[in-house]
Amino acid sequence: MLVNILTVGIIGSVIFTFFVIFMAYSGIASEMRDEEGNFKKTRNWKSFLGGIIFIVFLFGLLFYGNQQFIDSLLEKPKYFELFLN
């Protein structure tokens, strides 16, 4: 279980780093705030796209980690084991 956590954690950290770099250099993050630094009331397509990509990344990483954990076991894990993973 620890090997799976470390493997998925490293993969997730690398992907998250590239995601943050993409958000910073594409201008999506700056589109979400106004000149004073407050969040805008209206959202444009760039901020909506950035949010969707981030949600897909989070749930995709959880799904991938649990799928790798299930594949590494001989029997089906219980819910608590998947939660800890």
HTML snippet that shows the backbone in 3Dmol.js (N, CA, C, O; Angstrom):
<script src="https://3Dmol.org/build/3Dmol-min.js"></script>
<div id="view" style="width:600px;height:400px;position:relative"></div>
<script>
const pdb = `
ATOM      1  N   MET A   1       0.828  -1.186   0.000  1.00  0.00           N
ATOM      2  CA  MET A   1       0.000   0.000   0.000  1.00  0.00           C
ATOM      3  C   MET A   1       0.872   1.250   0.000  1.00  0.00           C
ATOM      4  O   MET A   1       0.540   2.230  -0.667  1.00  0.00           O
ATOM      5  N   LEU A   2       1.962   1.234   0.723  1.00  0.00           N
ATOM      6  CA  LEU A   2       2.835   2.395   0.795  1.00  0.00           C
ATOM      7  C   LEU A   2       3.486   2.684  -0.552  1.00  0.00           C
ATOM      8  O   LEU A   2       3.645   3.845  -0.926  1.00  0.00           O
ATOM      9  N   VAL A   3       3.863   1.641  -1.279  1.00  0.00           N
ATOM     10  CA  VAL A   3       4.470   1.833  -2.596  1.00  0.00           C
ATOM     11  C   VAL A   3       3.475   2.492  -3.542  1.00  0.00           C
ATOM     12  O   VAL A   3       3.843   3.379  -4.313  1.00  0.00           O
ATOM     13  N   ASN A   4       2.215   2.062  -3.485  1.00  0.00           N
ATOM     14  CA  ASN A   4       1.183   2.655  -4.332  1.00  0.00           C
ATOM     15  C   ASN A   4       0.960   4.121  -3.983  1.00  0.00           C
ATOM     16  O   ASN A   4       0.821   4.962  -4.871  1.00  0.00           O
ATOM     17  N   ILE A   5       0.928   4.421  -2.702  1.00  0.00           N
ATOM     18  CA  ILE A   5       0.733   5.806  -2.270  1.00  0.00           C
ATOM     19  C   ILE A   5       1.870   6.680  -2.766  1.00  0.00           C
ATOM     20  O   ILE A   5       1.632   7.779  -3.269  1.00  0.00           O
ATOM     21  N   LEU A   6       3.100   6.209  -2.632  1.00  0.00           N
ATOM     22  CA  LEU A   6       4.241   6.995  -3.088  1.00  0.00           C
ATOM     23  C   LEU A   6       4.259   7.150  -4.603  1.00  0.00           C
ATOM     24  O   LEU A   6       4.548   8.233  -5.112  1.00  0.00           O
ATOM     25  N   THR A   7       3.954   6.083  -5.323  1.00  0.00           N
ATOM     26  CA  THR A   7       3.953   6.149  -6.788  1.00  0.00           C
ATOM     27  C   THR A   7       2.900   7.122  -7.297  1.00  0.00           C
ATOM     28  O   THR A   7       3.198   7.992  -8.115  1.00  0.00           O
ATOM     29  N   VAL A   8       1.688   6.978  -6.822  1.00  0.00           N
ATOM     30  CA  VAL A   8       0.616   7.863  -7.261  1.00  0.00           C
ATOM     31  C   VAL A   8       0.872   9.290  -6.765  1.00  0.00           C
ATOM     32  O   VAL A   8       0.550  10.253  -7.461  1.00  0.00           O
ATOM     33  N   GLY A   9       1.439   9.430  -5.590  1.00  0.00           N
ATOM     34  CA  GLY A   9       1.772  10.755  -5.067  1.00  0.00           C
ATOM     35  C   GLY A   9       2.807  11.471  -5.919  1.00  0.00           C
ATOM     36  O   GLY A   9       2.683  12.668  -6.176  1.00  0.00           O
ATOM     37  N   ILE A  10       3.813  10.754  -6.353  1.00  0.00           N
ATOM     38  CA  ILE A  10       4.842  11.359  -7.207  1.00  0.00           C
ATOM     39  C   ILE A  10       4.247  11.740  -8.561  1.00  0.00           C
ATOM     40  O   ILE A  10       4.493  12.835  -9.066  1.00  0.00           O
ATOM     41  N   ILE A  11       3.465  10.836  -9.144  1.00  0.00           N
ATOM     42  CA  ILE A  11       2.820  11.136 -10.434  1.00  0.00           C
ATOM     43  C   ILE A  11       1.892  12.335 -10.288  1.00  0.00           C
ATOM     44  O   ILE A  11       1.893  13.227 -11.137  1.00  0.00           O
ATOM     45  N   GLY A  12       1.110  12.364  -9.230  1.00  0.00           N
ATOM     46  CA  GLY A  12       0.194  13.482  -8.992  1.00  0.00           C
ATOM     47  C   GLY A  12       0.925  14.791  -8.771  1.00  0.00           C
ATOM     48  O   GLY A  12       0.479  15.835  -9.247  1.00  0.00           O
ATOM     49  N   SER A  13       2.035  14.754  -8.061  1.00  0.00           N
ATOM     50  CA  SER A  13       2.813  15.970  -7.819  1.00  0.00           C
ATOM     51  C   SER A  13       3.390  16.535  -9.110  1.00  0.00           C
ATOM     52  O   SER A  13       3.377  17.748  -9.323  1.00  0.00           O
ATOM     53  N   VAL A  14       3.893  15.659  -9.967  1.00  0.00           N
ATOM     54  CA  VAL A  14       4.452  16.111 -11.241  1.00  0.00           C
ATOM     55  C   VAL A  14       3.362  16.705 -12.126  1.00  0.00           C
ATOM     56  O   VAL A  14       3.553  17.768 -12.716  1.00  0.00           O
ATOM     57  N   ILE A  15       2.217  16.025 -12.222  1.00  0.00           N
ATOM     58  CA  ILE A  15       1.122  16.535 -13.046  1.00  0.00           C
ATOM     59  C   ILE A  15       0.587  17.847 -12.481  1.00  0.00           C
ATOM     60  O   ILE A  15       0.278  18.765 -13.240  1.00  0.00           O
ATOM     61  N   PHE A  16       0.472  17.946 -11.150  1.00  0.00           N
ATOM     62  CA  PHE A  16      -0.016  19.175 -10.528  1.00  0.00           C
ATOM     63  C   PHE A  16       0.940  20.334 -10.770  1.00  0.00           C
ATOM     64  O   PHE A  16       0.504  21.466 -10.977  1.00  0.00           O
ATOM     65  N   THR A  17       2.250  20.056 -10.745  1.00  0.00           N
ATOM     66  CA  THR A  17       3.236  21.100 -11.026  1.00  0.00           C
ATOM     67  C   THR A  17       3.061  21.634 -12.441  1.00  0.00           C
ATOM     68  O   THR A  17       3.065  22.846 -12.654  1.00  0.00           O
ATOM     69  N   PHE A  18       2.906  20.733 -13.411  1.00  0.00           N
ATOM     70  CA  PHE A  18       2.677  21.174 -14.785  1.00  0.00           C
ATOM     71  C   PHE A  18       1.355  21.910 -14.923  1.00  0.00           C
ATOM     72  O   PHE A  18       1.249  22.846 -15.715  1.00  0.00           O
ATOM     73  N   PHE A  19       0.337  21.496 -14.158  1.00  0.00           N
ATOM     74  CA  PHE A  19      -0.952  22.180 -14.186  1.00  0.00           C
ATOM     75  C   PHE A  19      -0.818  23.609 -13.675  1.00  0.00           C
ATOM     76  O   PHE A  19      -1.369  24.530 -14.278  1.00  0.00           O
ATOM     77  N   VAL A  20      -0.099  23.811 -12.581  1.00  0.00           N
ATOM     78  CA  VAL A  20       0.095  25.153 -12.033  1.00  0.00           C
ATOM     79  C   VAL A  20       0.878  26.022 -13.011  1.00  0.00           C
ATOM     80  O   VAL A  20       0.547  27.192 -13.205  1.00  0.00           O
ATOM     81  N   ILE A  21       1.904  25.463 -13.623  1.00  0.00           N
ATOM     82  CA  ILE A  21       2.676  26.211 -14.620  1.00  0.00           C
ATOM     83  C   ILE A  21       1.788  26.584 -15.804  1.00  0.00           C
ATOM     84  O   ILE A  21       1.843  27.714 -16.290  1.00  0.00           O
ATOM     85  N   PHE A  22       0.974  25.645 -16.266  1.00  0.00           N
ATOM     86  CA  PHE A  22       0.049  25.916 -17.370  1.00  0.00           C
ATOM     87  C   PHE A  22      -0.931  27.026 -16.999  1.00  0.00           C
ATOM     88  O   PHE A  22      -1.168  27.936 -17.794  1.00  0.00           O
ATOM     89  N   MET A  23      -1.497  26.955 -15.800  1.00  0.00           N
ATOM     90  CA  MET A  23      -2.459  27.971 -15.370  1.00  0.00           C
ATOM     91  C   MET A  23      -1.809  29.351 -15.265  1.00  0.00           C
ATOM     92  O   MET A  23      -2.427  30.361 -15.599  1.00  0.00           O
ATOM     93  N   ALA A  24      -0.567  29.387 -14.802  1.00  0.00           N
ATOM     94  CA  ALA A  24       0.118  30.671 -14.630  1.00  0.00           C
ATOM     95  C   ALA A  24       0.474  31.303 -15.971  1.00  0.00           C
ATOM     96  O   ALA A  24       0.278  32.503 -16.163  1.00  0.00           O
ATOM     97  N   TYR A  25       0.987  30.516 -16.884  1.00  0.00           N
ATOM     98  CA  TYR A  25       1.468  31.079 -18.149  1.00  0.00           C
ATOM     99  C   TYR A  25       0.391  31.204 -19.222  1.00  0.00           C
ATOM    100  O   TYR A  25       0.589  31.925 -20.200  1.00  0.00           O
ATOM    101  N   SER A  26      -0.733  30.527 -19.069  1.00  0.00           N
ATOM    102  CA  SER A  26      -1.780  30.636 -20.074  1.00  0.00           C
ATOM    103  C   SER A  26      -2.700  31.826 -19.808  1.00  0.00           C
ATOM    104  O   SER A  26      -3.457  32.229 -20.692  1.00  0.00           O
ATOM    105  N   GLY A  27      -2.643  32.386 -18.615  1.00  0.00           N
ATOM    106  CA  GLY A  27      -3.487  33.525 -18.287  1.00  0.00           C
ATOM    107  C   GLY A  27      -4.824  33.144 -17.698  1.00  0.00           C
ATOM    108  O   GLY A  27      -5.648  34.016 -17.426  1.00  0.00           O
ATOM    109  N   ILE A  28      -5.057  31.860 -17.495  1.00  0.00           N
ATOM    110  CA  ILE A  28      -6.336  31.427 -16.936  1.00  0.00           C
ATOM    111  C   ILE A  28      -6.481  31.918 -15.500  1.00  0.00           C
ATOM    112  O   ILE A  28      -7.557  32.368 -15.107  1.00  0.00           O
ATOM    113  N   ALA A  29      -5.416  31.836 -14.719  1.00  0.00           N
ATOM    114  CA  ALA A  29      -5.485  32.252 -13.315  1.00  0.00           C
ATOM    115  C   ALA A  29      -5.732  33.757 -13.194  1.00  0.00           C
ATOM    116  O   ALA A  29      -6.472  34.190 -12.310  1.00  0.00           O
ATOM    117  N   SER A  30      -5.126  34.552 -14.066  1.00  0.00           N
ATOM    118  CA  SER A  30      -5.324  36.003 -13.988  1.00  0.00           C
ATOM    119  C   SER A  30      -6.700  36.423 -14.493  1.00  0.00           C
ATOM    120  O   SER A  30      -7.178  37.503 -14.146  1.00  0.00           O
ATOM    121  N   GLU A  31      -7.343  35.591 -15.303  1.00  0.00           N
ATOM    122  CA  GLU A  31      -8.688  35.892 -15.788  1.00  0.00           C
ATOM    123  C   GLU A  31      -9.729  35.782 -14.682  1.00  0.00           C
ATOM    124  O   GLU A  31     -10.830  36.315 -14.821  1.00  0.00           O
ATOM    125  N   MET A  32      -9.406  35.103 -13.592  1.00  0.00           N
ATOM    126  CA  MET A  32     -10.368  34.882 -12.517  1.00  0.00           C
ATOM    127  C   MET A  32     -10.430  36.048 -11.535  1.00  0.00           C
ATOM    128  O   MET A  32     -11.364  36.132 -10.737  1.00  0.00           O
ATOM    129  N   ARG A  33      -9.448  36.949 -11.582  1.00  0.00           N
ATOM    130  CA  ARG A  33      -9.398  38.064 -10.632  1.00  0.00           C
ATOM    131  C   ARG A  33      -9.457  39.396 -11.369  1.00  0.00           C
ATOM    132  O   ARG A  33      -9.037  39.505 -12.521  1.00  0.00           O
ATOM    133  N   ASP A  34      -9.994  40.416 -10.677  1.00  0.00           N
ATOM    134  CA  ASP A  34     -10.035  41.737 -11.278  1.00  0.00           C
ATOM    135  C   ASP A  34      -8.751  42.498 -10.949  1.00  0.00           C
ATOM    136  O   ASP A  34      -7.798  41.917 -10.430  1.00  0.00           O
ATOM    137  N   GLU A  35      -8.726  43.799 -11.253  1.00  0.00           N
ATOM    138  CA  GLU A  35      -7.512  44.598 -11.060  1.00  0.00           C
ATOM    139  C   GLU A  35      -7.108  44.724  -9.598  1.00  0.00           C
ATOM    140  O   GLU A  35      -5.927  44.899  -9.299  1.00  0.00           O
ATOM    141  N   GLU A  36      -8.064  44.640  -8.686  1.00  0.00           N
ATOM    142  CA  GLU A  36      -7.790  44.764  -7.256  1.00  0.00           C
ATOM    143  C   GLU A  36      -7.424  43.437  -6.606  1.00  0.00           C
ATOM    144  O   GLU A  36      -7.078  43.410  -5.425  1.00  0.00           O
ATOM    145  N   GLY A  37      -7.492  42.346  -7.342  1.00  0.00           N
ATOM    146  CA  GLY A  37      -7.144  41.039  -6.809  1.00  0.00           C
ATOM    147  C   GLY A  37      -8.319  40.239  -6.283  1.00  0.00           C
ATOM    148  O   GLY A  37      -8.135  39.126  -5.791  1.00  0.00           O
ATOM    149  N   ASN A  38      -9.512  40.779  -6.378  1.00  0.00           N
ATOM    150  CA  ASN A  38     -10.708  40.071  -5.921  1.00  0.00           C
ATOM    151  C   ASN A  38     -11.222  39.165  -7.036  1.00  0.00           C
ATOM    152  O   ASN A  38     -11.008  39.428  -8.219  1.00  0.00           O
ATOM    153  N   PHE A  39     -11.904  38.093  -6.632  1.00  0.00           N
ATOM    154  CA  PHE A  39     -12.495  37.206  -7.629  1.00  0.00           C
ATOM    155  C   PHE A  39     -13.602  37.931  -8.376  1.00  0.00           C
ATOM    156  O   PHE A  39     -14.398  38.649  -7.771  1.00  0.00           O
ATOM    157  N   LYS A  40     -13.655  37.746  -9.684  1.00  0.00           N
ATOM    158  CA  LYS A  40     -14.709  38.344 -10.498  1.00  0.00           C
ATOM    159  C   LYS A  40     -16.032  37.623 -10.242  1.00  0.00           C
ATOM    160  O   LYS A  40     -16.059  36.429  -9.943  1.00  0.00           O
ATOM    161  N   LYS A  41     -17.117  38.368 -10.366  1.00  0.00           N
ATOM    162  CA  LYS A  41     -18.439  37.779 -10.175  1.00  0.00           C
ATOM    163  C   LYS A  41     -18.837  36.911 -11.362  1.00  0.00           C
ATOM    164  O   LYS A  41     -19.504  35.891 -11.191  1.00  0.00           O
ATOM    165  N   THR A  42     -18.433  37.308 -12.557  1.00  0.00           N
ATOM    166  CA  THR A  42     -18.753  36.539 -13.756  1.00  0.00           C
ATOM    167  C   THR A  42     -17.544  35.721 -14.170  1.00  0.00           C
ATOM    168  O   THR A  42     -16.402  36.130 -13.962  1.00  0.00           O
ATOM    169  N   ARG A  43     -17.798  34.588 -14.746  1.00  0.00           N
ATOM    170  CA  ARG A  43     -16.737  33.697 -15.208  1.00  0.00           C
ATOM    171  C   ARG A  43     -16.738  33.674 -16.723  1.00  0.00           C
ATOM    172  O   ARG A  43     -17.797  33.696 -17.351  1.00  0.00           O
ATOM    173  N   ASN A  44     -15.563  33.630 -17.303  1.00  0.00           N
ATOM    174  CA  ASN A  44     -15.475  33.467 -18.743  1.00  0.00           C
ATOM    175  C   ASN A  44     -15.103  32.020 -19.049  1.00  0.00           C
ATOM    176  O   ASN A  44     -14.953  31.209 -18.135  1.00  0.00           O
ATOM    177  N   TRP A  45     -14.957  31.702 -20.302  1.00  0.00           N
ATOM    178  CA  TRP A  45     -14.711  30.315 -20.685  1.00  0.00           C
ATOM    179  C   TRP A  45     -13.348  29.822 -20.229  1.00  0.00           C
ATOM    180  O   TRP A  45     -13.182  28.625 -19.992  1.00  0.00           O
ATOM    181  N   LYS A  46     -12.357  30.719 -20.099  1.00  0.00           N
ATOM    182  CA  LYS A  46     -11.030  30.283 -19.653  1.00  0.00           C
ATOM    183  C   LYS A  46     -11.047  29.838 -18.194  1.00  0.00           C
ATOM    184  O   LYS A  46     -10.461  28.810 -17.853  1.00  0.00           O
ATOM    185  N   SER A  47     -11.709  30.594 -17.339  1.00  0.00           N
ATOM    186  CA  SER A  47     -11.758  30.219 -15.925  1.00  0.00           C
ATOM    187  C   SER A  47     -12.601  28.957 -15.733  1.00  0.00           C
ATOM    188  O   SER A  47     -12.286  28.119 -14.889  1.00  0.00           O
ATOM    189  N   PHE A  48     -13.662  28.826 -16.512  1.00  0.00           N
ATOM    190  CA  PHE A  48     -14.489  27.621 -16.449  1.00  0.00           C
ATOM    191  C   PHE A  48     -13.689  26.400 -16.900  1.00  0.00           C
ATOM    192  O   PHE A  48     -13.763  25.342 -16.275  1.00  0.00           O
ATOM    193  N   LEU A  49     -12.929  26.543 -17.977  1.00  0.00           N
ATOM    194  CA  LEU A  49     -12.091  25.462 -18.476  1.00  0.00           C
ATOM    195  C   LEU A  49     -11.026  25.065 -17.454  1.00  0.00           C
ATOM    196  O   LEU A  49     -10.779  23.876 -17.252  1.00  0.00           O
ATOM    197  N   GLY A  50     -10.400  26.037 -16.813  1.00  0.00           N
ATOM    198  CA  GLY A  50      -9.396  25.743 -15.787  1.00  0.00           C
ATOM    199  C   GLY A  50      -9.980  24.975 -14.612  1.00  0.00           C
ATOM    200  O   GLY A  50      -9.351  24.052 -14.095  1.00  0.00           O
ATOM    201  N   GLY A  51     -11.182  25.353 -14.190  1.00  0.00           N
ATOM    202  CA  GLY A  51     -11.842  24.632 -13.102  1.00  0.00           C
ATOM    203  C   GLY A  51     -12.204  23.211 -13.474  1.00  0.00           C
ATOM    204  O   GLY A  51     -12.039  22.296 -12.668  1.00  0.00           O
ATOM    205  N   ILE A  52     -12.691  23.019 -14.673  1.00  0.00           N
ATOM    206  CA  ILE A  52     -13.040  21.667 -15.135  1.00  0.00           C
ATOM    207  C   ILE A  52     -11.795  20.795 -15.221  1.00  0.00           C
ATOM    208  O   ILE A  52     -11.818  19.638 -14.802  1.00  0.00           O
ATOM    209  N   ILE A  53     -10.716  21.338 -15.758  1.00  0.00           N
ATOM    210  CA  ILE A  53      -9.462  20.569 -15.860  1.00  0.00           C
ATOM    211  C   ILE A  53      -8.973  20.173 -14.477  1.00  0.00           C
ATOM    212  O   ILE A  53      -8.508  19.049 -14.286  1.00  0.00           O
ATOM    213  N   PHE A  54      -9.071  21.081 -13.507  1.00  0.00           N
ATOM    214  CA  PHE A  54      -8.595  20.783 -12.160  1.00  0.00           C
ATOM    215  C   PHE A  54      -9.449  19.706 -11.489  1.00  0.00           C
ATOM    216  O   PHE A  54      -8.909  18.815 -10.833  1.00  0.00           O
ATOM    217  N   ILE A  55     -10.768  19.775 -11.642  1.00  0.00           N
ATOM    218  CA  ILE A  55     -11.659  18.768 -11.056  1.00  0.00           C
ATOM    219  C   ILE A  55     -11.409  17.402 -11.682  1.00  0.00           C
ATOM    220  O   ILE A  55     -11.370  16.390 -10.982  1.00  0.00           O
ATOM    221  N   VAL A  56     -11.241  17.376 -12.997  1.00  0.00           N
ATOM    222  CA  VAL A  56     -10.956  16.108 -13.683  1.00  0.00           C
ATOM    223  C   VAL A  56      -9.621  15.540 -13.199  1.00  0.00           C
ATOM    224  O   VAL A  56      -9.493  14.331 -13.009  1.00  0.00           O
ATOM    225  N   PHE A  57      -8.633  16.408 -13.002  1.00  0.00           N
ATOM    226  CA  PHE A  57      -7.334  15.961 -12.489  1.00  0.00           C
ATOM    227  C   PHE A  57      -7.483  15.331 -11.103  1.00  0.00           C
ATOM    228  O   PHE A  57      -6.940  14.254 -10.855  1.00  0.00           O
ATOM    229  N   LEU A  58      -8.205  15.984 -10.208  1.00  0.00           N
ATOM    230  CA  LEU A  58      -8.344  15.466  -8.845  1.00  0.00           C
ATOM    231  C   LEU A  58      -9.058  14.113  -8.810  1.00  0.00           C
ATOM    232  O   LEU A  58      -8.570  13.166  -8.194  1.00  0.00           O
ATOM    233  N   PHE A  59     -10.198  14.029  -9.465  1.00  0.00           N
ATOM    234  CA  PHE A  59     -10.933  12.770  -9.446  1.00  0.00           C
ATOM    235  C   PHE A  59     -10.224  11.695 -10.253  1.00  0.00           C
ATOM    236  O   PHE A  59     -10.294  10.515  -9.907  1.00  0.00           O
ATOM    237  N   GLY A  60      -9.546  12.084 -11.317  1.00  0.00           N
ATOM    238  CA  GLY A  60      -8.778  11.119 -12.103  1.00  0.00           C
ATOM    239  C   GLY A  60      -7.630  10.532 -11.297  1.00  0.00           C
ATOM    240  O   GLY A  60      -7.347   9.337 -11.391  1.00  0.00           O
ATOM    241  N   LEU A  61      -6.967  11.370 -10.506  1.00  0.00           N
ATOM    242  CA  LEU A  61      -5.873  10.882  -9.677  1.00  0.00           C
ATOM    243  C   LEU A  61      -6.385   9.936  -8.592  1.00  0.00           C
ATOM    244  O   LEU A  61      -5.752   8.919  -8.312  1.00  0.00           O
ATOM    245  N   LEU A  62      -7.516  10.258  -7.984  1.00  0.00           N
ATOM    246  CA  LEU A  62      -8.111   9.363  -6.983  1.00  0.00           C
ATOM    247  C   LEU A  62      -8.509   8.030  -7.608  1.00  0.00           C
ATOM    248  O   LEU A  62      -8.250   6.971  -7.036  1.00  0.00           O
ATOM    249  N   PHE A  63      -9.135   8.082  -8.776  1.00  0.00           N
ATOM    250  CA  PHE A  63      -9.530   6.861  -9.461  1.00  0.00           C
ATOM    251  C   PHE A  63      -8.317   6.026  -9.842  1.00  0.00           C
ATOM    252  O   PHE A  63      -8.311   4.813  -9.633  1.00  0.00           O
ATOM    253  N   TYR A  64      -7.287   6.664 -10.399  1.00  0.00           N
ATOM    254  CA  TYR A  64      -6.081   5.946 -10.815  1.00  0.00           C
ATOM    255  C   TYR A  64      -5.385   5.302  -9.619  1.00  0.00           C
ATOM    256  O   TYR A  64      -4.954   4.152  -9.698  1.00  0.00           O
ATOM    257  N   GLY A  65      -5.275   6.033  -8.520  1.00  0.00           N
ATOM    258  CA  GLY A  65      -4.620   5.494  -7.331  1.00  0.00           C
ATOM    259  C   GLY A  65      -5.348   4.297  -6.761  1.00  0.00           C
ATOM    260  O   GLY A  65      -4.723   3.297  -6.409  1.00  0.00           O
ATOM    261  N   ASN A  66      -6.650   4.387  -6.666  1.00  0.00           N
ATOM    262  CA  ASN A  66      -7.419   3.258  -6.139  1.00  0.00           C
ATOM    263  C   ASN A  66      -7.429   2.084  -7.104  1.00  0.00           C
ATOM    264  O   ASN A  66      -7.419   0.933  -6.667  1.00  0.00           O
ATOM    265  N   GLN A  67      -7.447   2.348  -8.406  1.00  0.00           N
ATOM    266  CA  GLN A  67      -7.413   1.260  -9.379  1.00  0.00           C
ATOM    267  C   GLN A  67      -6.074   0.515  -9.312  1.00  0.00           C
ATOM    268  O   GLN A  67      -6.049  -0.713  -9.392  1.00  0.00           O
ATOM    269  N   GLN A  68      -4.984   1.234  -9.170  1.00  0.00           N
ATOM    270  CA  GLN A  68      -3.679   0.592  -9.029  1.00  0.00           C
ATOM    271  C   GLN A  68      -3.604  -0.213  -7.730  1.00  0.00           C
ATOM    272  O   GLN A  68      -3.011  -1.291  -7.697  1.00  0.00           O
ATOM    273  N   PHE A  69      -4.199   0.308  -6.673  1.00  0.00           N
ATOM    274  CA  PHE A  69      -4.220  -0.392  -5.391  1.00  0.00           C
ATOM    275  C   PHE A  69      -5.033  -1.675  -5.483  1.00  0.00           C
ATOM    276  O   PHE A  69      -4.612  -2.714  -4.973  1.00  0.00           O
ATOM    277  N   ILE A  70      -6.196  -1.613  -6.130  1.00  0.00           N
ATOM    278  CA  ILE A  70      -7.041  -2.799  -6.283  1.00  0.00           C
ATOM    279  C   ILE A  70      -6.327  -3.856  -7.117  1.00  0.00           C
ATOM    280  O   ILE A  70      -6.392  -5.044  -6.801  1.00  0.00           O
ATOM    281  N   ASP A  71      -5.650  -3.431  -8.175  1.00  0.00           N
ATOM    282  CA  ASP A  71      -4.938  -4.378  -9.044  1.00  0.00           C
ATOM    283  C   ASP A  71      -3.762  -5.050  -8.344  1.00  0.00           C
ATOM    284  O   ASP A  71      -3.365  -6.152  -8.722  1.00  0.00           O
ATOM    285  N   SER A  72      -3.199  -4.394  -7.325  1.00  0.00           N
ATOM    286  CA  SER A  72      -2.031  -4.968  -6.650  1.00  0.00           C
ATOM    287  C   SER A  72      -2.411  -5.974  -5.560  1.00  0.00           C
ATOM    288  O   SER A  72      -1.538  -6.669  -5.039  1.00  0.00           O
ATOM    289  N   LEU A  73      -3.686  -6.063  -5.208  1.00  0.00           N
ATOM    290  CA  LEU A  73      -4.119  -6.966  -4.141  1.00  0.00           C
ATOM    291  C   LEU A  73      -4.672  -8.266  -4.711  1.00  0.00           C
ATOM    292  O   LEU A  73      -5.111  -8.321  -5.860  1.00  0.00           O
ATOM    293  N   LEU A  74      -4.644  -9.306  -3.892  1.00  0.00           N
ATOM    294  CA  LEU A  74      -5.196 -10.594  -4.299  1.00  0.00           C
ATOM    295  C   LEU A  74      -6.697 -10.670  -4.061  1.00  0.00           C
ATOM    296  O   LEU A  74      -7.407 -11.346  -4.805  1.00  0.00           O
ATOM    297  N   GLU A  75      -7.184  -9.989  -3.039  1.00  0.00           N
ATOM    298  CA  GLU A  75      -8.615  -9.989  -2.737  1.00  0.00           C
ATOM    299  C   GLU A  75      -9.127  -8.557  -2.792  1.00  0.00           C
ATOM    300  O   GLU A  75      -8.346  -7.605  -2.777  1.00  0.00           O
ATOM    301  N   LYS A  76     -10.443  -8.413  -2.854  1.00  0.00           N
ATOM    302  CA  LYS A  76     -11.041  -7.090  -2.928  1.00  0.00           C
ATOM    303  C   LYS A  76     -10.801  -6.328  -1.621  1.00  0.00           C
ATOM    304  O   LYS A  76     -11.018  -6.875  -0.539  1.00  0.00           O
ATOM    305  N   PRO A  77     -10.360  -5.080  -1.711  1.00  0.00           N
ATOM    306  CA  PRO A  77     -10.156  -4.304  -0.477  1.00  0.00           C
ATOM    307  C   PRO A  77     -11.475  -3.790   0.079  1.00  0.00           C
ATOM    308  O   PRO A  77     -12.465  -3.653  -0.640  1.00  0.00           O
ATOM    309  N   LYS A  78     -11.461  -3.513   1.360  1.00  0.00           N
ATOM    310  CA  LYS A  78     -12.627  -2.935   2.005  1.00  0.00           C
ATOM    311  C   LYS A  78     -12.631  -1.421   1.761  1.00  0.00           C
ATOM    312  O   LYS A  78     -11.632  -0.847   1.329  1.00  0.00           O
ATOM    313  N   TYR A  79     -13.760  -0.798   2.042  1.00  0.00           N
ATOM    314  CA  TYR A  79     -13.904   0.639   1.815  1.00  0.00           C
ATOM    315  C   TYR A  79     -12.862   1.433   2.601  1.00  0.00           C
ATOM    316  O   TYR A  79     -12.290   2.389   2.076  1.00  0.00           O
ATOM    317  N   PHE A  80     -12.612   1.052   3.840  1.00  0.00           N
ATOM    318  CA  PHE A  80     -11.675   1.804   4.672  1.00  0.00           C
ATOM    319  C   PHE A  80     -10.259   1.738   4.094  1.00  0.00           C
ATOM    320  O   PHE A  80      -9.522   2.721   4.169  1.00  0.00           O
ATOM    321  N   GLU A  81      -9.872   0.612   3.526  1.00  0.00           N
ATOM    322  CA  GLU A  81      -8.549   0.498   2.902  1.00  0.00           C
ATOM    323  C   GLU A  81      -8.447   1.411   1.680  1.00  0.00           C
ATOM    324  O   GLU A  81      -7.417   2.049   1.462  1.00  0.00           O
ATOM    325  N   LEU A  82      -9.513   1.471   0.888  1.00  0.00           N
ATOM    326  CA  LEU A  82      -9.519   2.389  -0.249  1.00  0.00           C
ATOM    327  C   LEU A  82      -9.497   3.841   0.204  1.00  0.00           C
ATOM    328  O   LEU A  82      -8.848   4.680  -0.421  1.00  0.00           O
ATOM    329  N   PHE A  83     -10.205   4.140   1.288  1.00  0.00           N
ATOM    330  CA  PHE A  83     -10.206   5.485   1.825  1.00  0.00           C
ATOM    331  C   PHE A  83      -8.818   5.894   2.298  1.00  0.00           C
ATOM    332  O   PHE A  83      -8.378   7.016   2.046  1.00  0.00           O
ATOM    333  N   LEU A  84      -8.127   4.982   2.985  1.00  0.00           N
ATOM    334  CA  LEU A  84      -6.764   5.277   3.442  1.00  0.00           C
ATOM    335  C   LEU A  84      -5.793   5.435   2.272  1.00  0.00           C
ATOM    336  O   LEU A  84      -4.871   6.250   2.321  1.00  0.00           O
ATOM    337  N   ASN A  85      -6.009   4.663   1.245  1.00  0.00           N
ATOM    338  CA  ASN A  85      -5.142   4.753   0.075  1.00  0.00           C
ATOM    339  C   ASN A  85      -5.312   6.103  -0.591  1.00  0.00           C
ATOM    340  O   ASN A  85      -4.664   6.379  -1.601  1.00  0.00           O
TER     341      ASN A  85
END
`;
const viewer = $3Dmol.createViewer("view");
viewer.addModel(pdb, "pdb");
viewer.setStyle({}, {cartoon: {color: "spectrum"}});
viewer.zoomTo();
viewer.render();
</script>
